[in-house]
């Protein structure tokens, strides 16, 4: 059962990688055909990956700060509502 899950995930990764490689090939081939130089396609692919990486970093940072603020509020509420056993 566990091996099937591992093989399924491996197949998804291989399929995703093959799709990404085909997409890069199409972009490089199109830039060679339309612009005359395949390096423009490579620059476009790297630029897209870099921008998506920066976006995901910014999104993660904003979500982390929101989560920390929510946890601090929950902790303050929990400490404020805690009753002492001796009261």
PDB file of N, CA, C and O in Angstrom:
ATOM      1  N   UNK A   1       0.824  -1.185   0.000  1.00  0.00           N
ATOM      2  CA  UNK A   1       0.000   0.000   0.000  1.00  0.00           C
ATOM      3  C   UNK A   1       0.870   1.252   0.000  1.00  0.00           C
ATOM      4  O   UNK A   1       0.630   2.187  -0.763  1.00  0.00           O
ATOM      5  N   UNK A   2       1.890   1.259   0.870  1.00  0.00           N
ATOM      6  CA  UNK A   2       2.763   2.424   0.955  1.00  0.00           C
ATOM      7  C   UNK A   2       3.598   2.572  -0.312  1.00  0.00           C
ATOM      8  O   UNK A   2       3.860   3.689  -0.758  1.00  0.00           O
ATOM      9  N   UNK A   3       4.020   1.439  -0.895  1.00  0.00           N
ATOM     10  CA  UNK A   3       4.813   1.501  -2.117  1.00  0.00           C
ATOM     11  C   UNK A   3       4.000   2.082  -3.267  1.00  0.00           C
ATOM     12  O   UNK A   3       4.544   2.805  -4.102  1.00  0.00           O
ATOM     13  N   UNK A   4       2.693   1.773  -3.323  1.00  0.00           N
ATOM     14  CA  UNK A   4       1.853   2.340  -4.368  1.00  0.00           C
ATOM     15  C   UNK A   4       1.740   3.844  -4.218  1.00  0.00           C
ATOM     16  O   UNK A   4       1.733   4.563  -5.217  1.00  0.00           O
ATOM     17  N   UNK A   5       1.651   4.330  -3.001  1.00  0.00           N
ATOM     18  CA  UNK A   5       1.582   5.772  -2.780  1.00  0.00           C
ATOM     19  C   UNK A   5       2.887   6.440  -3.198  1.00  0.00           C
ATOM     20  O   UNK A   5       2.877   7.520  -3.789  1.00  0.00           O
ATOM     21  N   UNK A   6       4.011   5.794  -2.889  1.00  0.00           N
ATOM     22  CA  UNK A   6       5.312   6.341  -3.270  1.00  0.00           C
ATOM     23  C   UNK A   6       5.451   6.353  -4.790  1.00  0.00           C
ATOM     24  O   UNK A   6       5.894   7.348  -5.363  1.00  0.00           O
ATOM     25  N   UNK A   7       5.081   5.263  -5.440  1.00  0.00           N
ATOM     26  CA  UNK A   7       5.173   5.197  -6.901  1.00  0.00           C
ATOM     27  C   UNK A   7       4.221   6.198  -7.553  1.00  0.00           C
ATOM     28  O   UNK A   7       4.557   6.786  -8.581  1.00  0.00           O
ATOM     29  N   UNK A   8       3.050   6.399  -6.976  1.00  0.00           N
ATOM     30  CA  UNK A   8       2.099   7.367  -7.496  1.00  0.00           C
ATOM     31  C   UNK A   8       2.681   8.781  -7.421  1.00  0.00           C
ATOM     32  O   UNK A   8       2.606   9.540  -8.387  1.00  0.00           O
ATOM     33  N   UNK A   9       3.256   9.125  -6.279  1.00  0.00           N
ATOM     34  CA  UNK A   9       3.866  10.449  -6.117  1.00  0.00           C
ATOM     35  C   UNK A   9       5.059  10.605  -7.052  1.00  0.00           C
ATOM     36  O   UNK A   9       5.254  11.671  -7.636  1.00  0.00           O
ATOM     37  N   UNK A  10       5.864   9.545  -7.198  1.00  0.00           N
ATOM     38  CA  UNK A  10       7.007   9.580  -8.108  1.00  0.00           C
ATOM     39  C   UNK A  10       6.540   9.809  -9.542  1.00  0.00           C
ATOM     40  O   UNK A  10       7.147  10.586 -10.279  1.00  0.00           O
ATOM     41  N   UNK A  11       5.475   9.143  -9.932  1.00  0.00           N
ATOM     42  CA  UNK A  11       4.915   9.334 -11.270  1.00  0.00           C
ATOM     43  C   UNK A  11       4.418  10.750 -11.493  1.00  0.00           C
ATOM     44  O   UNK A  11       4.565  11.306 -12.582  1.00  0.00           O
ATOM     45  N   UNK A  12       3.827  11.331 -10.454  1.00  0.00           N
ATOM     46  CA  UNK A  12       3.382  12.725 -10.557  1.00  0.00           C
ATOM     47  C   UNK A  12       4.571  13.658 -10.742  1.00  0.00           C
ATOM     48  O   UNK A  12       4.514  14.585 -11.551  1.00  0.00           O
ATOM     49  N   UNK A  13       5.642  13.419 -10.001  1.00  0.00           N
ATOM     50  CA  UNK A  13       6.844  14.244 -10.127  1.00  0.00           C
ATOM     51  C   UNK A  13       7.476  14.100 -11.511  1.00  0.00           C
ATOM     52  O   UNK A  13       7.875  15.093 -12.118  1.00  0.00           O
ATOM     53  N   UNK A  14       7.566  12.874 -12.008  1.00  0.00           N
ATOM     54  CA  UNK A  14       8.149  12.645 -13.334  1.00  0.00           C
ATOM     55  C   UNK A  14       7.284  13.303 -14.402  1.00  0.00           C
ATOM     56  O   UNK A  14       7.806  13.921 -15.330  1.00  0.00           O
ATOM     57  N   UNK A  15       5.969  13.176 -14.278  1.00  0.00           N
ATOM     58  CA  UNK A  15       5.063  13.808 -15.239  1.00  0.00           C
ATOM     59  C   UNK A  15       5.169  15.323 -15.201  1.00  0.00           C
ATOM     60  O   UNK A  15       5.183  15.970 -16.247  1.00  0.00           O
ATOM     61  N   UNK A  16       5.243  15.892 -14.007  1.00  0.00           N
ATOM     62  CA  UNK A  16       5.386  17.340 -13.875  1.00  0.00           C
ATOM     63  C   UNK A  16       6.699  17.837 -14.445  1.00  0.00           C
ATOM     64  O   UNK A  16       6.755  18.887 -15.084  1.00  0.00           O
ATOM     65  N   UNK A  17       7.761  17.070 -14.208  1.00  0.00           N
ATOM     66  CA  UNK A  17       9.073  17.437 -14.747  1.00  0.00           C
ATOM     67  C   UNK A  17       9.078  17.359 -16.270  1.00  0.00           C
ATOM     68  O   UNK A  17       9.622  18.240 -16.936  1.00  0.00           O
ATOM     69  N   UNK A  18       8.482  16.319 -16.818  1.00  0.00           N
ATOM     70  CA  UNK A  18       8.418  16.187 -18.276  1.00  0.00           C
ATOM     71  C   UNK A  18       7.599  17.326 -18.885  1.00  0.00           C
ATOM     72  O   UNK A  18       7.960  17.856 -19.936  1.00  0.00           O
ATOM     73  N   UNK A  19       6.515  17.700 -18.240  1.00  0.00           N
ATOM     74  CA  UNK A  19       5.696  18.810 -18.727  1.00  0.00           C
ATOM     75  C   UNK A  19       6.473  20.124 -18.670  1.00  0.00           C
ATOM     76  O   UNK A  19       6.402  20.929 -19.599  1.00  0.00           O
ATOM     77  N   UNK A  20       7.210  20.341 -17.589  1.00  0.00           N
ATOM     78  CA  UNK A  20       8.018  21.563 -17.463  1.00  0.00           C
ATOM     79  C   UNK A  20       9.119  21.588 -18.515  1.00  0.00           C
ATOM     80  O   UNK A  20       9.384  22.634 -19.109  1.00  0.00           O
ATOM     81  N   UNK A  21       9.761  20.453 -18.752  1.00  0.00           N
ATOM     82  CA  UNK A  21      10.825  20.400 -19.756  1.00  0.00           C
ATOM     83  C   UNK A  21      10.259  20.659 -21.150  1.00  0.00           C
ATOM     84  O   UNK A  21      10.879  21.363 -21.948  1.00  0.00           O
ATOM     85  N   UNK A  22       9.094  20.101 -21.450  1.00  0.00           N
ATOM     86  CA  UNK A  22       8.472  20.338 -22.757  1.00  0.00           C
ATOM     87  C   UNK A  22       8.099  21.809 -22.914  1.00  0.00           C
ATOM     88  O   UNK A  22       8.250  22.374 -23.997  1.00  0.00           O
ATOM     89  N   UNK A  23       7.614  22.429 -21.845  1.00  0.00           N
ATOM     90  CA  UNK A  23       7.261  23.844 -21.898  1.00  0.00           C
ATOM     91  C   UNK A  23       8.499  24.700 -22.161  1.00  0.00           C
ATOM     92  O   UNK A  23       8.452  25.624 -22.974  1.00  0.00           O
ATOM     93  N   UNK A  24       9.595  24.401 -21.485  1.00  0.00           N
ATOM     94  CA  UNK A  24      10.838  25.148 -21.702  1.00  0.00           C
ATOM     95  C   UNK A  24      11.319  24.950 -23.133  1.00  0.00           C
ATOM     96  O   UNK A  24      11.772  25.898 -23.776  1.00  0.00           O
ATOM     97  N   UNK A  25      11.224  23.739 -23.626  1.00  0.00           N
ATOM     98  CA  UNK A  25      11.649  23.481 -25.003  1.00  0.00           C
ATOM     99  C   UNK A  25      10.817  24.296 -25.992  1.00  0.00           C
ATOM    100  O   UNK A  25      11.359  24.887 -26.926  1.00  0.00           O
ATOM    101  N   UNK A  26       9.494  24.326 -25.783  1.00  0.00           N
ATOM    102  CA  UNK A  26       8.618  25.076 -26.687  1.00  0.00           C
ATOM    103  C   UNK A  26       8.951  26.567 -26.632  1.00  0.00           C
ATOM    104  O   UNK A  26       8.988  27.229 -27.670  1.00  0.00           O
ATOM    105  N   UNK A  27       9.191  27.097 -25.444  1.00  0.00           N
ATOM    106  CA  UNK A  27       9.521  28.521 -25.311  1.00  0.00           C
ATOM    107  C   UNK A  27      10.838  28.839 -26.002  1.00  0.00           C
ATOM    108  O   UNK A  27      10.934  29.837 -26.716  1.00  0.00           O
ATOM    109  N   UNK A  28      11.855  28.005 -25.801  1.00  0.00           N
ATOM    110  CA  UNK A  28      13.158  28.238 -26.429  1.00  0.00           C
ATOM    111  C   UNK A  28      13.055  28.097 -27.946  1.00  0.00           C
ATOM    112  O   UNK A  28      13.648  28.880 -28.687  1.00  0.00           O
ATOM    113  N   UNK A  29      12.303  27.099 -28.405  1.00  0.00           N
ATOM    114  CA  UNK A  29      12.134  26.909 -29.848  1.00  0.00           C
ATOM    115  C   UNK A  29      11.389  28.096 -30.465  1.00  0.00           C
ATOM    116  O   UNK A  29      11.749  28.561 -31.546  1.00  0.00           O
ATOM    117  N   UNK A  30      10.354  28.585 -29.781  1.00  0.00           N
ATOM    118  CA  UNK A  30       9.598  29.726 -30.302  1.00  0.00           C
ATOM    119  C   UNK A  30      10.458  30.988 -30.325  1.00  0.00           C
ATOM    120  O   UNK A  30      10.383  31.771 -31.272  1.00  0.00           O
ATOM    121  N   UNK A  31      11.270  31.189 -29.294  1.00  0.00           N
ATOM    122  CA  UNK A  31      12.130  32.381 -29.299  1.00  0.00           C
ATOM    123  C   UNK A  31      13.197  32.284 -30.389  1.00  0.00           C
ATOM    124  O   UNK A  31      13.585  33.299 -30.967  1.00  0.00           O
ATOM    125  N   UNK A  32      13.662  31.095 -30.666  1.00  0.00           N
ATOM    126  CA  UNK A  32      14.621  30.921 -31.756  1.00  0.00           C
ATOM    127  C   UNK A  32      13.957  31.203 -33.104  1.00  0.00           C
ATOM    128  O   UNK A  32      14.564  31.799 -33.994  1.00  0.00           O
ATOM    129  N   UNK A  33      12.708  30.768 -33.240  1.00  0.00           N
ATOM    130  CA  UNK A  33      12.002  30.941 -34.507  1.00  0.00           C
ATOM    131  C   UNK A  33      11.609  32.400 -34.733  1.00  0.00           C
ATOM    132  O   UNK A  33      11.797  32.934 -35.826  1.00  0.00           O
ATOM    133  N   UNK A  34      11.060  33.046 -33.694  1.00  0.00           N
ATOM    134  CA  UNK A  34      10.518  34.393 -33.865  1.00  0.00           C
ATOM    135  C   UNK A  34      11.536  35.497 -33.607  1.00  0.00           C
ATOM    136  O   UNK A  34      11.478  36.552 -34.239  1.00  0.00           O
ATOM    137  N   UNK A  35      12.458  35.268 -32.694  1.00  0.00           N
ATOM    138  CA  UNK A  35      13.416  36.310 -32.336  1.00  0.00           C
ATOM    139  C   UNK A  35      14.820  36.047 -32.870  1.00  0.00           C
ATOM    140  O   UNK A  35      15.668  36.940 -32.852  1.00  0.00           O
ATOM    141  N   UNK A  36      15.071  34.834 -33.342  1.00  0.00           N
ATOM    142  CA  UNK A  36      16.352  34.519 -33.943  1.00  0.00           C
ATOM    143  C   UNK A  36      17.430  34.062 -32.981  1.00  0.00           C
ATOM    144  O   UNK A  36      18.547  33.766 -33.405  1.00  0.00           O
ATOM    145  N   UNK A  37      17.118  33.996 -31.682  1.00  0.00           N
ATOM    146  CA  UNK A  37      18.133  33.599 -30.704  1.00  0.00           C
ATOM    147  C   UNK A  37      17.447  32.826 -29.572  1.00  0.00           C
ATOM    148  O   UNK A  37      16.528  33.356 -28.947  1.00  0.00           O
ATOM    149  N   UNK A  38      17.869  31.591 -29.294  1.00  0.00           N
ATOM    150  CA  UNK A  38      17.205  30.812 -28.241  1.00  0.00           C
ATOM    151  C   UNK A  38      17.495  31.327 -26.826  1.00  0.00           C
ATOM    152  O   UNK A  38      16.781  30.979 -25.885  1.00  0.00           O
ATOM    153  N   UNK A  39      18.522  32.140 -26.671  1.00  0.00           N
ATOM    154  CA  UNK A  39      18.853  32.612 -25.319  1.00  0.00           C
ATOM    155  C   UNK A  39      17.771  33.546 -24.769  1.00  0.00           C
ATOM    156  O   UNK A  39      17.632  33.672 -23.552  1.00  0.00           O
ATOM    157  N   UNK A  40      17.006  34.200 -25.644  1.00  0.00           N
ATOM    158  CA  UNK A  40      15.904  35.033 -25.160  1.00  0.00           C
ATOM    159  C   UNK A  40      14.855  34.183 -24.443  1.00  0.00           C
ATOM    160  O   UNK A  40      14.286  34.605 -23.436  1.00  0.00           O
ATOM    161  N   UNK A  41      14.612  33.011 -24.958  1.00  0.00           N
ATOM    162  CA  UNK A  41      13.659  32.106 -24.309  1.00  0.00           C
ATOM    163  C   UNK A  41      14.162  31.641 -22.957  1.00  0.00           C
ATOM    164  O   UNK A  41      13.393  31.536 -22.002  1.00  0.00           O
ATOM    165  N   UNK A  42      15.457  31.361 -22.877  1.00  0.00           N
ATOM    166  CA  UNK A  42      16.043  30.937 -21.607  1.00  0.00           C
ATOM    167  C   UNK A  42      15.957  32.066 -20.587  1.00  0.00           C
ATOM    168  O   UNK A  42      15.647  31.839 -19.418  1.00  0.00           O
ATOM    169  N   UNK A  43      16.237  33.290 -21.047  1.00  0.00           N
ATOM    170  CA  UNK A  43      16.114  34.447 -20.144  1.00  0.00           C
ATOM    171  C   UNK A  43      14.676  34.606 -19.670  1.00  0.00           C
ATOM    172  O   UNK A  43      14.440  34.904 -18.499  1.00  0.00           O
ATOM    173  N   UNK A  44      13.714  34.411 -20.567  1.00  0.00           N
ATOM    174  CA  UNK A  44      12.300  34.527 -20.190  1.00  0.00           C
ATOM    175  C   UNK A  44      11.913  33.468 -19.162  1.00  0.00           C
ATOM    176  O   UNK A  44      11.187  33.760 -18.212  1.00  0.00           O
ATOM    177  N   UNK A  45      12.395  32.240 -19.349  1.00  0.00           N
ATOM    178  CA  UNK A  45      12.080  31.162 -18.402  1.00  0.00           C
ATOM    179  C   UNK A  45      12.682  31.461 -17.033  1.00  0.00           C
ATOM    180  O   UNK A  45      12.001  31.336 -16.016  1.00  0.00           O
ATOM    181  N   UNK A  46      13.947  31.853 -17.002  1.00  0.00           N
ATOM    182  CA  UNK A  46      14.585  32.176 -15.719  1.00  0.00           C
ATOM    183  C   UNK A  46      13.921  33.371 -15.045  1.00  0.00           C
ATOM    184  O   UNK A  46      13.750  33.381 -13.826  1.00  0.00           O
ATOM    185  N   UNK A  47      13.549  34.368 -15.825  1.00  0.00           N
ATOM    186  CA  UNK A  47      12.881  35.535 -15.254  1.00  0.00           C
ATOM    187  C   UNK A  47      11.537  35.152 -14.649  1.00  0.00           C
ATOM    188  O   UNK A  47      11.177  35.625 -13.571  1.00  0.00           O
ATOM    189  N   UNK A  48      10.798  34.298 -15.343  1.00  0.00           N
ATOM    190  CA  UNK A  48       9.503  33.840 -14.820  1.00  0.00           C
ATOM    191  C   UNK A  48       9.687  33.057 -13.527  1.00  0.00           C
ATOM    192  O   UNK A  48       8.945  33.262 -12.567  1.00  0.00           O
ATOM    193  N   UNK A  49      10.674  32.158 -13.495  1.00  0.00           N
ATOM    194  CA  UNK A  49      10.926  31.395 -12.276  1.00  0.00           C
ATOM    195  C   UNK A  49      11.352  32.313 -11.125  1.00  0.00           C
ATOM    196  O   UNK A  49      10.924  32.121  -9.987  1.00  0.00           O
ATOM    197  N   UNK A  50      12.186  33.298 -11.417  1.00  0.00           N
ATOM    198  CA  UNK A  50      12.650  34.211 -10.376  1.00  0.00           C
ATOM    199  C   UNK A  50      11.488  35.042  -9.829  1.00  0.00           C
ATOM    200  O   UNK A  50      11.368  35.221  -8.617  1.00  0.00           O
ATOM    201  N   UNK A  51      10.645  35.542 -10.708  1.00  0.00           N
ATOM    202  CA  UNK A  51       9.498  36.333 -10.253  1.00  0.00           C
ATOM    203  C   UNK A  51       8.520  35.489  -9.437  1.00  0.00           C
ATOM    204  O   UNK A  51       7.981  35.959  -8.435  1.00  0.00           O
ATOM    205  N   UNK A  52       8.290  34.249  -9.859  1.00  0.00           N
ATOM    206  CA  UNK A  52       7.396  33.386  -9.090  1.00  0.00           C
ATOM    207  C   UNK A  52       8.012  33.037  -7.738  1.00  0.00           C
ATOM    208  O   UNK A  52       7.293  32.914  -6.747  1.00  0.00           O
ATOM    209  N   UNK A  53       9.338  32.876  -7.687  1.00  0.00           N
ATOM    210  CA  UNK A  53      10.017  32.612  -6.421  1.00  0.00           C
ATOM    211  C   UNK A  53       9.897  33.807  -5.482  1.00  0.00           C
ATOM    212  O   UNK A  53       9.607  33.645  -4.296  1.00  0.00           O
ATOM    213  N   UNK A  54      10.121  35.011  -6.017  1.00  0.00           N
ATOM    214  CA  UNK A  54       9.996  36.215  -5.188  1.00  0.00           C
ATOM    215  C   UNK A  54       8.565  36.414  -4.703  1.00  0.00           C
ATOM    216  O   UNK A  54       8.351  36.821  -3.561  1.00  0.00           O
ATOM    217  N   UNK A  55       7.583  36.130  -5.561  1.00  0.00           N
ATOM    218  CA  UNK A  55       6.183  36.242  -5.153  1.00  0.00           C
ATOM    219  C   UNK A  55       5.861  35.251  -4.038  1.00  0.00           C
ATOM    220  O   UNK A  55       5.195  35.604  -3.064  1.00  0.00           O
ATOM    221  N   UNK A  56       6.329  34.019  -4.178  1.00  0.00           N
ATOM    222  CA  UNK A  56       6.039  33.032  -3.140  1.00  0.00           C
ATOM    223  C   UNK A  56       6.732  33.385  -1.832  1.00  0.00           C
ATOM    224  O   UNK A  56       6.184  33.123  -0.761  1.00  0.00           O
ATOM    225  N   UNK A  57       7.941  33.982  -1.891  1.00  0.00           N
ATOM    226  CA  UNK A  57       8.609  34.430  -0.667  1.00  0.00           C
ATOM    227  C   UNK A  57       7.818  35.546   0.006  1.00  0.00           C
ATOM    228  O   UNK A  57       7.634  35.524   1.223  1.00  0.00           O
ATOM    229  N   UNK A  58       7.351  36.514  -0.766  1.00  0.00           N
ATOM    230  CA  UNK A  58       6.577  37.621  -0.205  1.00  0.00           C
ATOM    231  C   UNK A  58       5.272  37.118   0.389  1.00  0.00           C
ATOM    232  O   UNK A  58       4.877  37.552   1.472  1.00  0.00           O
ATOM    233  N   UNK A  59       4.603  36.215  -0.300  1.00  0.00           N
ATOM    234  CA  UNK A  59       3.341  35.663   0.192  1.00  0.00           C
ATOM    235  C   UNK A  59       3.570  34.888   1.486  1.00  0.00           C
ATOM    236  O   UNK A  59       2.793  35.019   2.432  1.00  0.00           O
ATOM    237  N   UNK A  60       4.620  34.090   1.533  1.00  0.00           N
ATOM    238  CA  UNK A  60       4.935  33.322   2.725  1.00  0.00           C
ATOM    239  C   UNK A  60       5.244  34.239   3.903  1.00  0.00           C
ATOM    240  O   UNK A  60       4.825  33.966   5.027  1.00  0.00           O
ATOM    241  N   UNK A  61       5.973  35.322   3.653  1.00  0.00           N
ATOM    242  CA  UNK A  61       6.317  36.262   4.717  1.00  0.00           C
ATOM    243  C   UNK A  61       5.073  36.944   5.274  1.00  0.00           C
ATOM    244  O   UNK A  61       4.933  37.077   6.490  1.00  0.00           O
ATOM    245  N   UNK A  62       4.170  37.376   4.400  1.00  0.00           N
ATOM    246  CA  UNK A  62       2.934  38.024   4.854  1.00  0.00           C
ATOM    247  C   UNK A  62       2.074  37.043   5.644  1.00  0.00           C
ATOM    248  O   UNK A  62       1.533  37.394   6.692  1.00  0.00           O
ATOM    249  N   UNK A  63       1.946  35.809   5.139  1.00  0.00           N
ATOM    250  CA  UNK A  63       1.148  34.807   5.851  1.00  0.00           C
ATOM    251  C   UNK A  63       1.768  34.478   7.204  1.00  0.00           C
ATOM    252  O   UNK A  63       1.045  34.277   8.180  1.00  0.00           O
ATOM    253  N   UNK A  64       3.094  34.420   7.276  1.00  0.00           N
ATOM    254  CA  UNK A  64       3.765  34.118   8.539  1.00  0.00           C
ATOM    255  C   UNK A  64       3.510  35.221   9.558  1.00  0.00           C
ATOM    256  O   UNK A  64       3.239  34.938  10.725  1.00  0.00           O
ATOM    257  N   UNK A  65       3.596  36.474   9.124  1.00  0.00           N
ATOM    258  CA  UNK A  65       3.350  37.584  10.050  1.00  0.00           C
ATOM    259  C   UNK A  65       1.904  37.603  10.521  1.00  0.00           C
ATOM    260  O   UNK A  65       1.640  37.866  11.694  1.00  0.00           O
ATOM    261  N   UNK A  66       0.967  37.328   9.625  1.00  0.00           N
ATOM    262  CA  UNK A  66      -0.446  37.249  10.024  1.00  0.00           C
ATOM    263  C   UNK A  66      -0.669  36.114  11.016  1.00  0.00           C
ATOM    264  O   UNK A  66      -1.388  36.268  12.003  1.00  0.00           O
ATOM    265  N   UNK A  67      -0.044  34.977  10.743  1.00  0.00           N
ATOM    266  CA  UNK A  67      -0.194  33.819  11.629  1.00  0.00           C
ATOM    267  C   UNK A  67       0.408  34.102  12.998  1.00  0.00           C
ATOM    268  O   UNK A  67      -0.183  33.740  14.015  1.00  0.00           O
ATOM    269  N   UNK A  68       1.582  34.748  13.043  1.00  0.00           N
ATOM    270  CA  UNK A  68       2.203  35.085  14.330  1.00  0.00           C
ATOM    271  C   UNK A  68       1.352  36.080  15.112  1.00  0.00           C
ATOM    272  O   UNK A  68       1.238  35.968  16.333  1.00  0.00           O
ATOM    273  N   UNK A  69       0.754  37.051  14.426  1.00  0.00           N
ATOM    274  CA  UNK A  69      -0.120  38.012  15.108  1.00  0.00           C
ATOM    275  C   UNK A  69      -1.359  37.301  15.667  1.00  0.00           C
ATOM    276  O   UNK A  69      -1.794  37.586  16.783  1.00  0.00           O
ATOM    277  N   UNK A  70      -1.917  36.383  14.889  1.00  0.00           N
ATOM    278  CA  UNK A  70      -3.091  35.635  15.355  1.00  0.00           C
ATOM    279  C   UNK A  70      -2.732  34.755  16.551  1.00  0.00           C
ATOM    280  O   UNK A  70      -3.504  34.660  17.506  1.00  0.00           O
ATOM    281  N   UNK A  71      -1.572  34.118  16.503  1.00  0.00           N
ATOM    282  CA  UNK A  71      -1.151  33.279  17.620  1.00  0.00           C
ATOM    283  C   UNK A  71      -0.880  34.116  18.863  1.00  0.00           C
ATOM    284  O   UNK A  71      -1.208  33.694  19.972  1.00  0.00           O
ATOM    285  N   UNK A  72      -0.289  35.291  18.698  1.00  0.00           N
ATOM    286  CA  UNK A  72      -0.038  36.162  19.853  1.00  0.00           C
ATOM    287  C   UNK A  72      -1.356  36.602  20.477  1.00  0.00           C
ATOM    288  O   UNK A  72      -1.477  36.655  21.701  1.00  0.00           O
ATOM    289  N   UNK A  73      -2.336  36.915  19.651  1.00  0.00           N
ATOM    290  CA  UNK A  73      -3.650  37.305  20.171  1.00  0.00           C
ATOM    291  C   UNK A  73      -4.305  36.137  20.894  1.00  0.00           C
ATOM    292  O   UNK A  73      -4.873  36.319  21.971  1.00  0.00           O
ATOM    293  N   UNK A  74      -4.236  34.953  20.325  1.00  0.00           N
ATOM    294  CA  UNK A  74      -4.814  33.779  20.976  1.00  0.00           C
ATOM    295  C   UNK A  74      -4.114  33.479  22.298  1.00  0.00           C
ATOM    296  O   UNK A  74      -4.764  33.099  23.272  1.00  0.00           O
ATOM    297  N   UNK A  75      -2.808  33.645  22.335  1.00  0.00           N
ATOM    298  CA  UNK A  75      -2.051  33.411  23.566  1.00  0.00           C
ATOM    299  C   UNK A  75      -2.424  34.429  24.621  1.00  0.00           C
ATOM    300  O   UNK A  75      -2.566  34.086  25.795  1.00  0.00           O
ATOM    301  N   UNK A  76      -2.586  35.698  24.210  1.00  0.00           N
ATOM    302  CA  UNK A  76      -2.985  36.732  25.163  1.00  0.00           C
ATOM    303  C   UNK A  76      -4.394  36.467  25.680  1.00  0.00           C
ATOM    304  O   UNK A  76      -4.650  36.642  26.872  1.00  0.00           O
ATOM    305  N   UNK A  77      -5.304  36.052  24.821  1.00  0.00           N
ATOM    306  CA  UNK A  77      -6.661  35.718  25.250  1.00  0.00           C
ATOM    307  C   UNK A  77      -6.657  34.521  26.198  1.00  0.00           C
ATOM    308  O   UNK A  77      -7.393  34.488  27.184  1.00  0.00           O
ATOM    309  N   UNK A  78      -5.813  33.541  25.881  1.00  0.00           N
ATOM    310  CA  UNK A  78      -5.742  32.350  26.722  1.00  0.00           C
ATOM    311  C   UNK A  78      -5.169  32.685  28.091  1.00  0.00           C
ATOM    312  O   UNK A  78      -5.657  32.189  29.106  1.00  0.00           O
ATOM    313  N   UNK A  79      -4.143  33.519  28.126  1.00  0.00           N
ATOM    314  CA  UNK A  79      -3.549  33.904  29.424  1.00  0.00           C
ATOM    315  C   UNK A  79      -4.499  34.788  30.215  1.00  0.00           C
ATOM    316  O   UNK A  79      -4.533  34.716  31.443  1.00  0.00           O
ATOM    317  N   UNK A  80      -5.266  35.617  29.531  1.00  0.00           N
ATOM    318  CA  UNK A  80      -6.194  36.506  30.227  1.00  0.00           C
ATOM    319  C   UNK A  80      -7.392  35.767  30.799  1.00  0.00           C
ATOM    320  O   UNK A  80      -7.958  36.190  31.808  1.00  0.00           O
ATOM    321  N   UNK A  81      -7.780  34.684  30.175  1.00  0.00           N
ATOM    322  CA  UNK A  81      -8.963  33.948  30.652  1.00  0.00           C
ATOM    323  C   UNK A  81      -8.595  32.794  31.573  1.00  0.00           C
ATOM    324  O   UNK A  81      -9.484  32.074  32.028  1.00  0.00           O
ATOM    325  N   UNK A  82      -7.345  32.599  31.853  1.00  0.00           N
ATOM    326  CA  UNK A  82      -6.922  31.494  32.715  1.00  0.00           C
ATOM    327  C   UNK A  82      -7.309  31.797  34.163  1.00  0.00           C
ATOM    328  O   UNK A  82      -7.041  32.885  34.673  1.00  0.00           O
ATOM    329  N   UNK A  83      -7.936  30.830  34.810  1.00  0.00           N
ATOM    330  CA  UNK A  83      -8.348  31.003  36.204  1.00  0.00           C
ATOM    331  C   UNK A  83      -7.386  30.254  37.108  1.00  0.00           C
ATOM    332  O   UNK A  83      -6.889  29.175  36.785  1.00  0.00           O
ATOM    333  N   UNK A  84      -7.152  30.861  38.225  1.00  0.00           N
ATOM    334  CA  UNK A  84      -6.259  30.252  39.191  1.00  0.00           C
ATOM    335  C   UNK A  84      -7.038  29.213  40.006  1.00  0.00           C
ATOM    336  O   UNK A  84      -8.239  29.359  40.234  1.00  0.00           O
ATOM    337  N   UNK A  85      -6.344  28.181  40.434  1.00  0.00           N
ATOM    338  CA  UNK A  85      -6.991  27.141  41.210  1.00  0.00           C
ATOM    339  C   UNK A  85      -7.337  27.607  42.630  1.00  0.00           C
ATOM    340  O   UNK A  85      -8.266  27.082  43.243  1.00  0.00           O
ATOM    341  N   UNK A  86      -6.612  28.568  43.144  1.00  0.00           N
ATOM    342  CA  UNK A  86      -6.808  29.002  44.516  1.00  0.00           C
ATOM    343  C   UNK A  86      -7.908  30.065  44.655  1.00  0.00           C
ATOM    344  O   UNK A  86      -8.255  30.433  45.777  1.00  0.00           O
ATOM    345  N   UNK A  87      -8.452  30.555  43.565  1.00  0.00           N
ATOM    346  CA  UNK A  87      -9.466  31.606  43.665  1.00  0.00           C
ATOM    347  C   UNK A  87     -10.805  31.075  44.060  1.00  0.00           C
ATOM    348  O   UNK A  87     -11.760  31.841  44.186  1.00  0.00           O
TER     349      UNK A  87
END
